[in-house]
Each structure stands twice: as C-alpha cells, then as structure tokens.
Amino acid sequence: MAFNGTWKIDRNENYEKFMEAMGINVMKRKLGAHDNLKITIQQDGNKFTVKESSNFRTIDIEFTLGVNFDYSLADGTELTGSWNMEGDKLVGTFTRKDNGKPLKAHREIIGDELVQVS
C-alpha cells in the first residue's frame, strides 16, 4: 500500500504521556501538543520523501526502508533508527542519542486517514 498523500494531524491520543516517557520537558510537551503538524509523503518503492510542516519548523526527510538514518524531533531531540514495512504498517524503530531510550511508531492508512501510534 502506498502512503502517498498529504496528511493533517487532527488529534493526538496519549501524545503528552508519550513525550513525557521520552524525557521531553513539560514546556516542550505543551507546545508540541499544538503544533498543527502536516505530513506529506511520497513513496517510490522502498524510498520515501517526507515533508513535515508545523508551526515550529518545516523539514524534508528522505529514507529507504530498513536503512538507519539520523532524525531530530521538533524540540531538537536527536534520534537514530529506521522505518520498515510490517504488512500494511510503516513501523519506525528509533533510539534517542542522548539517553538511549527507544521510540517505536506505527503508521498505517485506515480509510482516508493516516494513523500513527507511538
């Protein structure tokens, strides 16, 4: 299944608890909960180009499934890891560079929505 499209984040469930578990301070958690994130994904086989646009930044990310790359969250937290396909789900497995905490995220298209669970 292709993930091509532009997706607007319209709700975040348990996002603040997730950010707290990742060690993100309370001020950045409050800001992150209201960043109006929009994600544009272009998929060409195993290669992805993702544009993340929010109130705080716009970033272009290119990655190939199964290949580690470095990424930084909007608050500056540095991660390393990769995305892989598991069935129809895009599964990301990352590690914070500063404290070694793992981060796992699942993205899938359900109906006409891109759903991410972290």
MOPAC internal coordinates of N, CA, C and O (Angstrom, degrees):
PM7 1SCF
backbone

  N    0.0000 0     0.00 0     0.00 0    0    0    0
  C    1.4472 1     0.00 0     0.00 0    1    0    0
  C    1.5186 1   109.40 1     0.00 0    2    1    0
  O    1.2310 1   120.28 1   -49.05 1    3    2    1
  N    1.3029 1   117.07 1   130.95 1    3    2    1
  C    1.4642 1   121.77 1   179.53 1    5    3    2
  C    1.5296 1   110.40 1   -82.45 1    6    5    3
  O    1.2310 1   120.87 1   -39.40 1    7    6    5
  N    1.3027 1   115.94 1   140.60 1    7    6    5
  C    1.4597 1   122.45 1   179.34 1    9    7    6
  C    1.5206 1   112.21 1   -96.47 1   10    9    7
  O    1.2310 1   120.24 1  -169.50 1   11   10    9
  N    1.3440 1   117.16 1    10.50 1   11   10    9
  C    1.4575 1   120.52 1  -177.33 1   13   11   10
  C    1.5159 1   111.20 1   -55.99 1   14   13   11
  O    1.2310 1   121.22 1   -43.51 1   15   14   13
  N    1.3317 1   115.27 1   136.49 1   15   14   13
  C    1.4546 1   119.68 1   175.44 1   17   15   14
  C    1.5106 1   111.54 1   147.07 1   18   17   15
  O    1.2310 1   121.65 1    -4.30 1   19   18   17
  N    1.3230 1   114.45 1   175.70 1   19   18   17
  C    1.4585 1   121.98 1   175.23 1   21   19   18
  C    1.5170 1   107.27 1  -113.87 1   22   21   19
  O    1.2310 1   121.17 1   -51.16 1   23   22   21
  N    1.3052 1   115.36 1   128.84 1   23   22   21
  C    1.4571 1   122.42 1  -172.81 1   25   23   22
  C    1.5086 1   109.79 1  -125.22 1   26   25   23
  O    1.2310 1   119.79 1   -52.34 1   27   26   25
  N    1.3226 1   118.00 1   127.66 1   27   26   25
  C    1.4656 1   123.15 1   177.35 1   29   27   26
  C    1.5145 1   108.05 1  -102.30 1   30   29   27
  O    1.2310 1   121.03 1   -48.46 1   31   30   29
  N    1.3216 1   115.64 1   131.54 1   31   30   29
  C    1.4628 1   120.39 1   177.81 1   33   31   30
  C    1.5266 1   107.56 1   -76.69 1   34   33   31
  O    1.2310 1   120.78 1   -63.97 1   35   34   33
  N    1.3445 1   116.11 1   116.03 1   35   34   33
  C    1.4586 1   118.63 1  -178.80 1   37   35   34
  C    1.5205 1   112.85 1  -109.51 1   38   37   35
  O    1.2310 1   119.97 1   171.79 1   39   38   37
  N    1.3407 1   117.66 1    -8.21 1   39   38   37
  C    1.4609 1   119.69 1   175.39 1   41   39   38
  C    1.5307 1   108.58 1  -160.53 1   42   41   39
  O    1.2310 1   121.47 1   -28.02 1   43   42   41
  N    1.3028 1   114.79 1   151.98 1   43   42   41
  C    1.4628 1   122.63 1   176.70 1   45   43   42
  C    1.5190 1   107.53 1  -131.68 1   46   45   43
  O    1.2310 1   120.68 1   -63.48 1   47   46   45
  N    1.3087 1   116.30 1   116.52 1   47   46   45
  C    1.4531 1   120.58 1   178.16 1   49   47   46
  C    1.5174 1   108.83 1  -102.04 1   50   49   47
  O    1.2310 1   120.86 1   -54.20 1   51   50   49
  N    1.3219 1   115.97 1   125.80 1   51   50   49
  C    1.4707 1   123.56 1   179.98 1   53   51   50
  C    1.5305 1   112.99 1    63.53 1   54   53   51
  O    1.2310 1   120.31 1  -159.09 1   55   54   53
  N    1.3255 1   117.02 1    20.91 1   55   54   53
  C    1.4622 1   120.99 1  -176.76 1   57   55   54
  C    1.5291 1   111.16 1   -66.90 1   58   57   55
  O    1.2310 1   120.27 1   139.44 1   59   58   57
  N    1.3382 1   117.09 1   -40.56 1   59   58   57
  C    1.4622 1   118.86 1  -178.75 1   61   59   58
  C    1.5297 1   110.60 1   -65.69 1   62   61   59
  O    1.2310 1   119.91 1   140.39 1   63   62   61
  N    1.3268 1   117.77 1   -39.61 1   63   62   61
  C    1.4662 1   120.53 1   177.47 1   65   63   62
  C    1.5199 1   110.81 1   -64.35 1   66   65   63
  O    1.2310 1   120.64 1   141.01 1   67   66   65
  N    1.3320 1   116.38 1   -38.99 1   67   66   65
  C    1.4549 1   120.80 1   177.23 1   69   67   66
  C    1.5319 1   110.04 1   -61.78 1   70   69   67
  O    1.2310 1   120.23 1   132.36 1   71   70   69
  N    1.3398 1   117.17 1   -47.64 1   71   70   69
  C    1.4654 1   120.10 1  -178.97 1   73   71   70
  C    1.5271 1   110.94 1   -64.53 1   74   73   71
  O    1.2310 1   120.13 1   142.13 1   75   74   73
  N    1.3341 1   117.36 1   -37.87 1   75   74   73
  C    1.4563 1   120.45 1   177.22 1   77   75   74
  C    1.5264 1   110.62 1   -62.13 1   78   77   75
  O    1.2310 1   120.31 1   136.03 1   79   78   77
  N    1.3341 1   117.01 1   -43.97 1   79   78   77
  C    1.4645 1   120.98 1   178.46 1   81   79   78
  C    1.5228 1   111.68 1   -62.89 1   82   81   79
  O    1.2310 1   120.42 1   151.37 1   83   82   81
  N    1.3287 1   116.80 1   -28.63 1   83   82   81
  C    1.4672 1   120.95 1   178.13 1   85   83   82
  C    1.5227 1   112.06 1   -80.18 1   86   85   83
  O    1.2310 1   120.10 1   175.36 1   87   86   85
  N    1.3423 1   117.42 1    -4.64 1   87   86   85
  C    1.4607 1   120.75 1   177.36 1   89   87   86
  C    1.5154 1   114.18 1    87.56 1   90   89   87
  O    1.2310 1   120.03 1  -160.59 1   91   90   89
  N    1.3271 1   117.55 1    19.41 1   91   90   89
  C    1.4694 1   121.84 1  -179.73 1   93   91   90
  C    1.5242 1   108.50 1   -85.54 1   94   93   91
  O    1.2310 1   120.21 1   -48.86 1   95   94   93
  N    1.3415 1   117.21 1   131.14 1   95   94   93
  C    1.4631 1   120.70 1  -174.34 1   97   95   94
  C    1.5348 1   112.10 1   -66.96 1   98   97   95
  O    1.2310 1   121.10 1   -16.88 1   99   98   97
  N    1.3230 1   115.50 1   163.12 1   99   98   97
  C    1.4646 1   122.07 1  -171.65 1  101   99   98
  C    1.5320 1   112.61 1   -60.66 1  102  101   99
  O    1.2310 1   119.60 1   140.44 1  103  102  101
  N    1.3236 1   118.37 1   -39.56 1  103  102  101
  C    1.4712 1   120.40 1  -179.61 1  105  103  102
  C    1.5230 1   110.78 1   -63.68 1  106  105  103
  O    1.2310 1   120.25 1   133.99 1  107  106  105
  N    1.3101 1   117.13 1   -46.01 1  107  106  105
  C    1.4652 1   120.59 1   179.52 1  109  107  106
  C    1.5304 1   110.89 1   -67.12 1  110  109  107
  O    1.2310 1   119.84 1   147.63 1  111  110  109
  N    1.3360 1   117.91 1   -32.37 1  111  110  109
  C    1.4711 1   120.57 1   176.39 1  113  111  110
  C    1.5216 1   110.36 1   -64.42 1  114  113  111
  O    1.2310 1   120.22 1   137.38 1  115  114  113
  N    1.3261 1   117.18 1   -42.62 1  115  114  113
  C    1.4715 1   120.82 1   179.88 1  117  115  114
  C    1.5274 1   110.61 1   -64.66 1  118  117  115
  O    1.2310 1   120.19 1   137.42 1  119  118  117
  N    1.3143 1   117.25 1   -42.58 1  119  118  117
  C    1.4670 1   120.72 1   177.67 1  121  119  118
  C    1.5274 1   111.03 1   -65.31 1  122  121  119
  O    1.2310 1   120.43 1   137.04 1  123  122  121
  N    1.3258 1   116.77 1   -42.96 1  123  122  121
  C    1.4597 1   121.65 1  -178.15 1  125  123  122
  C    1.5100 1   113.24 1   -63.32 1  126  125  123
  O    1.2310 1   120.38 1   151.92 1  127  126  125
  N    1.3204 1   116.88 1   -28.08 1  127  126  125
  C    1.4628 1   120.56 1  -179.21 1  129  127  126
  C    1.5328 1   111.90 1   -71.91 1  130  129  127
  O    1.2310 1   120.29 1   167.63 1  131  130  129
  N    1.3356 1   117.05 1   -12.37 1  131  130  129
  C    1.4657 1   120.95 1  -176.46 1  133  131  130
  C    1.5203 1   112.30 1  -129.23 1  134  133  131
  O    1.2310 1   119.90 1  -141.50 1  135  134  133
  N    1.3259 1   117.80 1    38.50 1  135  134  133
  C    1.4623 1   119.62 1  -173.31 1  137  135  134
  C    1.5274 1   114.73 1   -93.33 1  138  137  135
  O    1.2310 1   118.85 1   179.01 1  139  138  137
  N    1.3587 1   119.79 1    -0.99 1  139  138  137
  C    1.4690 1   123.48 1   177.10 1  141  139  138
  C    1.5233 1   112.71 1    51.43 1  142  141  139
  O    1.2310 1   120.54 1  -128.57 1  143  142  141
  N    1.3078 1   116.57 1    51.43 1  143  142  141
  C    1.4537 1   122.25 1  -176.26 1  145  143  142
  C    1.5258 1   112.13 1   -68.99 1  146  145  143
  O    1.2310 1   121.28 1   -44.29 1  147  146  145
  N    1.3218 1   115.16 1   135.71 1  147  146  145
  C    1.4540 1   122.99 1   172.60 1  149  147  146
  C    1.5311 1   106.69 1  -126.46 1  150  149  147
  O    1.2310 1   120.56 1   -48.14 1  151  150  149
  N    1.3351 1   116.53 1   131.86 1  151  150  149
  C    1.4614 1   122.17 1  -177.82 1  153  151  150
  C    1.5218 1   108.94 1  -118.09 1  154  153  151
  O    1.2310 1   120.57 1   -53.11 1  155  154  153
  N    1.3390 1   116.52 1   126.89 1  155  154  153
  C    1.4612 1   121.69 1   174.19 1  157  155  154
  C    1.5173 1   107.41 1  -112.43 1  158  157  155
  O    1.2310 1   120.82 1   -55.56 1  159  158  157
  N    1.3432 1   116.04 1   124.44 1  159  158  157
  C    1.4604 1   121.48 1  -176.73 1  161  159  158
  C    1.5176 1   109.63 1  -119.03 1  162  161  159
  O    1.2310 1   120.95 1   -49.42 1  163  162  161
  N    1.3280 1   115.79 1   130.58 1  163  162  161
  C    1.4604 1   122.84 1   170.68 1  165  163  162
  C    1.5221 1   106.69 1  -120.42 1  166  165  163
  O    1.2310 1   121.00 1   -59.62 1  167  166  165
  N    1.3207 1   115.69 1   120.38 1  167  166  165
  C    1.4624 1   121.23 1  -179.16 1  169  167  166
  C    1.5156 1   109.69 1  -113.46 1  170  169  167
  O    1.2310 1   121.26 1   -48.74 1  171  170  169
  N    1.3331 1   115.20 1   131.26 1  171  170  169
  C    1.4607 1   121.91 1   174.88 1  173  171  170
  C    1.5252 1   106.64 1  -129.73 1  174  173  171
  O    1.2310 1   120.81 1   -88.79 1  175  174  173
  N    1.3378 1   116.06 1    91.21 1  175  174  173
  C    1.4638 1   120.04 1  -175.29 1  177  175  174
  C    1.5092 1   110.13 1    65.64 1  178  177  175
  O    1.2310 1   120.39 1    59.95 1  179  178  177
  N    1.3421 1   116.85 1  -120.05 1  179  178  177
  C    1.4615 1   122.00 1   179.74 1  181  179  178
  C    1.5205 1   113.49 1   -91.53 1  182  181  179
  O    1.2310 1   120.03 1  -178.84 1  183  182  181
  N    1.3246 1   117.55 1     1.16 1  183  182  181
  C    1.4591 1   121.42 1  -178.14 1  185  183  182
  C    1.5251 1   109.74 1  -103.56 1  186  185  183
  O    1.2310 1   121.45 1   -44.37 1  187  186  185
  N    1.3324 1   114.83 1   135.63 1  187  186  185
  C    1.4544 1   121.66 1  -178.53 1  189  187  186
  C    1.5213 1   110.26 1  -125.98 1  190  189  187
  O    1.2310 1   121.24 1   -38.15 1  191  190  189
  N    1.3192 1   115.24 1   141.85 1  191  190  189
  C    1.4575 1   122.57 1   168.15 1  193  191  190
  C    1.5188 1   105.55 1  -121.43 1  194  193  191
  O    1.2310 1   120.68 1   -56.15 1  195  194  193
  N    1.3267 1   116.31 1   123.85 1  195  194  193
  C    1.4511 1   122.04 1  -176.45 1  197  195  194
  C    1.5231 1   108.39 1  -124.40 1  198  197  195
  O    1.2310 1   120.90 1   -49.34 1  199  198  197
  N    1.3276 1   115.88 1   130.66 1  199  198  197
  C    1.4602 1   121.25 1   174.06 1  201  199  198
  C    1.5168 1   106.77 1  -113.10 1  202  201  199
  O    1.2310 1   120.73 1   -58.93 1  203  202  201
  N    1.3352 1   116.21 1   121.07 1  203  202  201
  C    1.4519 1   122.07 1   177.04 1  205  203  202
  C    1.5160 1   108.06 1  -107.49 1  206  205  203
  O    1.2310 1   120.68 1   -60.02 1  207  206  205
  N    1.3314 1   116.31 1   119.98 1  207  206  205
  C    1.4610 1   121.77 1   179.91 1  209  207  206
  C    1.5212 1   108.62 1  -120.72 1  210  209  207
  O    1.2310 1   120.92 1   -48.84 1  211  210  209
  N    1.3320 1   115.85 1   131.16 1  211  210  209
  C    1.4585 1   120.73 1   178.26 1  213  211  210
  C    1.5201 1   109.16 1  -144.78 1  214  213  211
  O    1.2310 1   120.87 1     2.86 1  215  214  213
  N    1.3269 1   115.95 1  -177.14 1  215  214  213
  C    1.4666 1   120.74 1   176.50 1  217  215  214
  C    1.5226 1   111.51 1   -63.42 1  218  217  215
  O    1.2310 1   120.46 1   157.26 1  219  218  217
  N    1.3442 1   116.72 1   -22.74 1  219  218  217
  C    1.4600 1   120.56 1  -170.81 1  221  219  218
  C    1.5160 1   114.90 1  -104.95 1  222  221  219
  O    1.2310 1   120.38 1   156.70 1  223  222  221
  N    1.3278 1   116.88 1   -23.30 1  223  222  221
  C    1.4640 1   118.05 1  -179.34 1  225  223  222
  C    1.5250 1   110.27 1  -169.06 1  226  225  223
  O    1.2310 1   121.79 1   -17.04 1  227  226  225
  N    1.3299 1   114.18 1   162.96 1  227  226  225
  C    1.4598 1   122.18 1   169.97 1  229  227  226
  C    1.5175 1   106.11 1  -128.72 1  230  229  227
  O    1.2310 1   120.89 1   -48.95 1  231  230  229
  N    1.3367 1   115.90 1   131.05 1  231  230  229
  C    1.4577 1   120.33 1  -176.77 1  233  231  230
  C    1.5233 1   108.94 1  -139.88 1  234  233  231
  O    1.2310 1   120.93 1   -38.40 1  235  234  233
  N    1.3184 1   115.83 1   141.60 1  235  234  233
  C    1.4635 1   122.30 1   174.15 1  237  235  234
  C    1.5229 1   108.27 1  -105.92 1  238  237  235
  O    1.2310 1   121.01 1   -47.35 1  239  238  237
  N    1.3318 1   115.67 1   132.65 1  239  238  237
  C    1.4536 1   122.00 1  -177.89 1  241  239  238
  C    1.5203 1   107.79 1  -126.57 1  242  241  239
  O    1.2310 1   120.51 1   -47.18 1  243  242  241
  N    1.3097 1   116.63 1   132.82 1  243  242  241
  C    1.4637 1   121.20 1   173.65 1  245  243  242
  C    1.5178 1   107.58 1  -121.51 1  246  245  243
  O    1.2310 1   121.10 1   -46.44 1  247  246  245
  N    1.3313 1   115.51 1   133.56 1  247  246  245
  C    1.4540 1   119.45 1   177.83 1  249  247  246
  C    1.5188 1   110.04 1  -151.02 1  250  249  247
  O    1.2310 1   121.72 1   -19.50 1  251  250  249
  N    1.3237 1   114.32 1   160.50 1  251  250  249
  C    1.4566 1   123.30 1   175.13 1  253  251  250
  C    1.5223 1   106.82 1  -116.06 1  254  253  251
  O    1.2310 1   120.58 1   -43.28 1  255  254  253
  N    1.3180 1   116.49 1   136.72 1  255  254  253
  C    1.4618 1   120.38 1   179.87 1  257  255  254
  C    1.5209 1   110.79 1   -52.60 1  258  257  255
  O    1.2310 1   120.65 1   -45.72 1  259  258  257
  N    1.3326 1   116.37 1   134.28 1  259  258  257
  C    1.4565 1   121.74 1   175.70 1  261  259  258
  C    1.5168 1   115.81 1    81.60 1  262  261  259
  O    1.2310 1   120.24 1   179.33 1  263  262  261
  N    1.3380 1   117.15 1    -0.67 1  263  262  261
  C    1.4693 1   120.90 1  -178.03 1  265  263  262
  C    1.5276 1   108.51 1  -110.38 1  266  265  263
  O    1.2310 1   120.60 1   -55.94 1  267  266  265
  N    1.3333 1   116.45 1   124.06 1  267  266  265
  C    1.4639 1   120.86 1   179.85 1  269  267  266
  C    1.5245 1   110.80 1   -63.62 1  270  269  267
  O    1.2310 1   121.64 1   -35.25 1  271  270  269
  N    1.3271 1   114.48 1   144.75 1  271  270  269
  C    1.4638 1   121.44 1   174.21 1  273  271  270
  C    1.5213 1   108.55 1  -149.79 1  274  273  271
  O    1.2310 1   121.04 1   -16.52 1  275  274  273
  N    1.3227 1   115.61 1   163.48 1  275  274  273
  C    1.4626 1   121.71 1   178.46 1  277  275  274
  C    1.5155 1   109.11 1   -95.49 1  278  277  275
  O    1.2310 1   121.07 1   -34.13 1  279  278  277
  N    1.3366 1   115.56 1   145.87 1  279  278  277
  C    1.4555 1   122.12 1  -176.68 1  281  279  278
  C    1.5150 1   108.01 1  -149.53 1  282  281  279
  O    1.2310 1   119.95 1   -33.60 1  283  282  281
  N    1.3151 1   117.69 1   146.40 1  283  282  281
  C    1.4605 1   119.91 1   174.90 1  285  283  282
  C    1.5228 1   109.50 1  -121.89 1  286  285  283
  O    1.2310 1   121.42 1   -43.16 1  287  286  285
  N    1.3342 1   114.89 1   136.84 1  287  286  285
  C    1.4573 1   121.26 1   175.91 1  289  287  286
  C    1.5265 1   109.15 1   -71.74 1  290  289  287
  O    1.2310 1   120.47 1   -11.68 1  291  290  289
  N    1.3220 1   116.71 1   168.32 1  291  290  289
  C    1.4669 1   120.93 1  -178.07 1  293  291  290
  C    1.5215 1   112.27 1   -59.20 1  294  293  291
  O    1.2310 1   119.89 1   152.42 1  295  294  293
  N    1.3371 1   117.81 1   -27.58 1  295  294  293
  C    1.4654 1   120.52 1  -179.75 1  297  295  294
  C    1.5220 1   112.39 1   -85.47 1  298  297  295
  O    1.2310 1   119.83 1  -177.86 1  299  298  297
  N    1.3295 1   117.93 1     2.14 1  299  298  297
  C    1.4547 1   121.70 1   179.10 1  301  299  298
  C    1.5210 1   114.25 1    95.47 1  302  301  299
  O    1.2310 1   119.79 1   176.63 1  303  302  301
  N    1.3202 1   118.01 1    -3.37 1  303  302  301
  C    1.4659 1   121.02 1   178.19 1  305  303  302
  C    1.5205 1   109.74 1   -63.56 1  306  305  303
  O    1.2310 1   120.64 1   -54.33 1  307  306  305
  N    1.3402 1   116.37 1   125.67 1  307  306  305
  C    1.4601 1   122.42 1  -178.18 1  309  307  306
  C    1.5228 1   110.40 1   -90.64 1  310  309  307
  O    1.2310 1   121.17 1   -46.60 1  311  310  309
  N    1.3411 1   115.36 1   133.40 1  311  310  309
  C    1.4587 1   122.54 1   178.73 1  313  311  310
  C    1.5176 1   109.78 1  -126.92 1  314  313  311
  O    1.2310 1   121.08 1   -20.70 1  315  314  313
  N    1.3269 1   115.54 1   159.30 1  315  314  313
  C    1.4544 1   121.61 1   168.40 1  317  315  314
  C    1.5232 1   107.49 1  -136.82 1  318  317  315
  O    1.2310 1   120.55 1   -36.21 1  319  318  317
  N    1.3177 1   116.56 1   143.79 1  319  318  317
  C    1.4568 1   120.20 1  -179.58 1  321  319  318
  C    1.5083 1   111.26 1   163.81 1  322  321  319
  O    1.2310 1   121.18 1    20.49 1  323  322  321
  N    1.3332 1   115.35 1  -159.51 1  323  322  321
  C    1.4626 1   119.56 1  -176.00 1  325  323  322
  C    1.5237 1   111.13 1  -151.43 1  326  325  323
  O    1.2310 1   121.32 1   -16.04 1  327  326  325
  N    1.3271 1   115.08 1   163.96 1  327  326  325
  C    1.4557 1   123.95 1   171.52 1  329  327  326
  C    1.5239 1   108.08 1  -106.87 1  330  329  327
  O    1.2310 1   120.45 1   -34.95 1  331  330  329
  N    1.3291 1   116.74 1   145.05 1  331  330  329
  C    1.4616 1   123.54 1   176.00 1  333  331  330
  C    1.5182 1   108.93 1  -140.12 1  334  333  331
  O    1.2310 1   120.39 1   -20.51 1  335  334  333
  N    1.3168 1   116.87 1   159.49 1  335  334  333
  C    1.4615 1   121.06 1   174.48 1  337  335  334
  C    1.5180 1   108.50 1   -95.08 1  338  337  335
  O    1.2310 1   121.12 1   -46.75 1  339  338  337
  N    1.3240 1   115.46 1   133.25 1  339  338  337
  C    1.4550 1   123.20 1   171.68 1  341  339  338
  C    1.5198 1   105.93 1  -127.89 1  342  341  339
  O    1.2310 1   120.78 1   -82.10 1  343  342  341
  N    1.3329 1   116.12 1    97.90 1  343  342  341
  C    1.4638 1   119.91 1  -172.20 1  345  343  342
  C    1.5099 1   109.21 1    66.06 1  346  345  343
  O    1.2310 1   120.23 1    54.02 1  347  346  345
  N    1.3312 1   117.16 1  -125.98 1  347  346  345
  C    1.4698 1   121.95 1   177.82 1  349  347  346
  C    1.5204 1   112.51 1   -94.26 1  350  349  347
  O    1.2310 1   120.07 1  -172.14 1  351  350  349
  N    1.3341 1   117.46 1     7.86 1  351  350  349
  C    1.4608 1   121.58 1  -177.96 1  353  351  350
  C    1.5212 1   110.95 1  -102.06 1  354  353  351
  O    1.2310 1   121.36 1   -39.11 1  355  354  353
  N    1.3096 1   114.99 1   140.89 1  355  354  353
  C    1.4545 1   122.93 1   170.92 1  357  355  354
  C    1.5253 1   105.29 1   -94.37 1  358  357  355
  O    1.2310 1   120.10 1   -62.97 1  359  358  357
  N    1.3339 1   117.41 1   117.03 1  359  358  357
  C    1.4609 1   121.92 1  -174.49 1  361  359  358
  C    1.5233 1   109.28 1  -115.48 1  362  361  359
  O    1.2310 1   121.34 1   -58.21 1  363  362  361
  N    1.3257 1   115.04 1   121.79 1  363  362  361
  C    1.4588 1   121.28 1   178.78 1  365  363  362
  C    1.5108 1   110.73 1  -104.21 1  366  365  363
  O    1.2310 1   120.81 1   -46.70 1  367  366  365
  N    1.3211 1   116.06 1   133.30 1  367  366  365
  C    1.4621 1   121.89 1   176.41 1  369  367  366
  C    1.5226 1   106.82 1  -125.15 1  370  369  367
  O    1.2310 1   121.24 1   -65.72 1  371  370  369
  N    1.3351 1   115.24 1   114.28 1  371  370  369
  C    1.4629 1   121.59 1  -175.09 1  373  371  370
  C    1.5208 1   110.19 1  -130.56 1  374  373  371
  O    1.2310 1   121.29 1   -18.61 1  375  374  373
  N    1.3290 1   115.14 1   161.39 1  375  374  373
  C    1.4625 1   122.28 1   176.80 1  377  375  374
  C    1.5221 1   108.22 1  -132.32 1  378  377  375
  O    1.2310 1   121.12 1   -46.86 1  379  378  377
  N    1.3520 1   115.46 1   133.14 1  379  378  377
  C    1.4677 1   119.10 1   174.25 1  381  379  378
  C    1.5207 1   108.69 1   -65.72 1  382  381  379
  O    1.2310 1   120.75 1   -44.35 1  383  382  381
  N    1.3280 1   116.17 1   135.65 1  383  382  381
  C    1.4646 1   120.03 1  -179.35 1  385  383  382
  C    1.5284 1   112.01 1   -74.01 1  386  385  383
  O    1.2310 1   120.12 1   150.17 1  387  386  385
  N    1.3408 1   117.37 1   -29.83 1  387  386  385
  C    1.4613 1   119.46 1  -174.21 1  389  387  386
  C    1.5250 1   114.02 1   -81.94 1  390  389  387
  O    1.2310 1   119.72 1   148.03 1  391  390  389
  N    1.3384 1   118.14 1   -31.97 1  391  390  389
  C    1.4578 1   118.10 1  -175.98 1  393  391  390
  C    1.5314 1   114.04 1  -132.39 1  394  393  391
  O    1.2310 1   120.03 1  -177.86 1  395  394  393
  N    1.3324 1   117.55 1     2.14 1  395  394  393
  C    1.4495 1   121.28 1   176.21 1  397  395  394
  C    1.5156 1   115.95 1    74.90 1  398  397  395
  O    1.2310 1   119.75 1  -174.58 1  399  398  397
  N    1.3380 1   118.08 1     5.42 1  399  398  397
  C    1.4664 1   120.00 1  -179.95 1  401  399  398
  C    1.5237 1   109.89 1   -68.11 1  402  401  399
  O    1.2310 1   120.84 1   -43.34 1  403  402  401
  N    1.3394 1   116.01 1   136.66 1  403  402  401
  C    1.4738 1   119.53 1   179.10 1  405  403  402
  C    1.5216 1   111.67 1   -81.72 1  406  405  403
  O    1.2310 1   120.86 1   -28.80 1  407  406  405
  N    1.3051 1   115.96 1   151.20 1  407  406  405
  C    1.4521 1   123.30 1   174.95 1  409  407  406
  C    1.5140 1   106.94 1  -133.26 1  410  409  407
  O    1.2310 1   120.28 1   -50.84 1  411  410  409
  N    1.3163 1   117.08 1   129.16 1  411  410  409
  C    1.4575 1   120.81 1   177.05 1  413  411  410
  C    1.5164 1   107.30 1  -127.76 1  414  413  411
  O    1.2310 1   120.63 1   -45.10 1  415  414  413
  N    1.3149 1   116.39 1   134.90 1  415  414  413
  C    1.4629 1   121.97 1  -179.77 1  417  415  414
  C    1.5198 1   109.09 1  -135.29 1  418  417  415
  O    1.2310 1   121.29 1   -36.93 1  419  418  417
  N    1.3166 1   115.13 1   143.07 1  419  418  417
  C    1.4695 1   121.89 1   177.33 1  421  419  418
  C    1.5194 1   107.15 1  -120.25 1  422  421  419
  O    1.2310 1   120.38 1   -47.68 1  423  422  421
  N    1.3102 1   116.87 1   132.32 1  423  422  421
  C    1.4658 1   122.22 1   173.90 1  425  423  422
  C    1.5201 1   107.64 1  -123.16 1  426  425  423
  O    1.2310 1   121.35 1   -45.55 1  427  426  425
  N    1.3379 1   115.01 1   134.45 1  427  426  425
  C    1.4611 1   119.40 1   174.85 1  429  427  426
  C    1.5131 1   109.16 1  -150.21 1  430  429  427
  O    1.2310 1   121.58 1   -24.50 1  431  430  429
  N    1.3092 1   114.58 1   155.50 1  431  430  429
  C    1.4551 1   120.49 1   177.28 1  433  431  430
  C    1.5185 1   107.54 1   -94.26 1  434  433  431
  O    1.2310 1   121.34 1   -57.74 1  435  434  433
  N    1.3128 1   115.04 1   122.26 1  435  434  433
  C    1.4566 1   122.22 1   177.11 1  437  435  434
  C    1.5167 1   106.98 1  -122.69 1  438  437  435
  O    1.2310 1   120.70 1   -67.50 1  439  438  437
  N    1.3216 1   116.26 1   112.50 1  439  438  437
  C    1.4638 1   119.85 1  -174.06 1  441  439  438
  C    1.5029 1   109.36 1    64.67 1  442  441  439
  O    1.2310 1   120.59 1    60.78 1  443  442  441
  N    1.3348 1   116.48 1  -119.22 1  443  442  441
  C    1.4723 1   120.37 1   179.02 1  445  443  442
  C    1.5317 1   110.91 1  -112.32 1  446  445  443
  O    1.2310 1   120.74 1  -155.32 1  447  446  445
  N    1.3539 1   116.19 1    24.68 1  447  446  445
  C    1.4518 1   120.63 1  -179.59 1  449  447  446
  C    1.5262 1   111.27 1  -121.18 1  450  449  447
  O    1.2310 1   121.33 1   -35.13 1  451  450  449
  N    1.3160 1   115.06 1   144.87 1  451  450  449
  C    1.4664 1   121.31 1   168.70 1  453  451  450
  C    1.5266 1   105.47 1   -93.63 1  454  453  451
  O    1.2310 1   120.49 1   -63.10 1  455  454  453
  N    1.3245 1   116.67 1   116.90 1  455  454  453
  C    1.4506 1   122.12 1  -177.36 1  457  455  454
  C    1.5269 1   108.62 1  -107.66 1  458  457  455
  O    1.2310 1   120.69 1   -51.73 1  459  458  457
  N    1.3352 1   116.28 1   128.27 1  459  458  457
  C    1.4610 1   121.06 1   176.39 1  461  459  458
  C    1.5065 1   108.84 1  -118.16 1  462  461  459
  O    1.2310 1   120.96 1   -47.70 1  463  462  461
  N    1.3234 1   115.77 1   132.30 1  463  462  461
  C    1.4520 1   122.68 1   175.15 1  465  463  462
  C    1.5163 1   106.77 1  -121.50 1  466  465  463
  O    1.2310 1   120.96 1   -50.33 1  467  466  465
  N    1.3332 1   115.76 1   129.67 1  467  466  465
  C    1.4761 1   120.68 1   179.34 1  469  467  466
  C    1.5040 1   109.62 1  -118.02 1  470  469  467
  O    1.2310 1   120.10 1   180.00 1  471  470  469

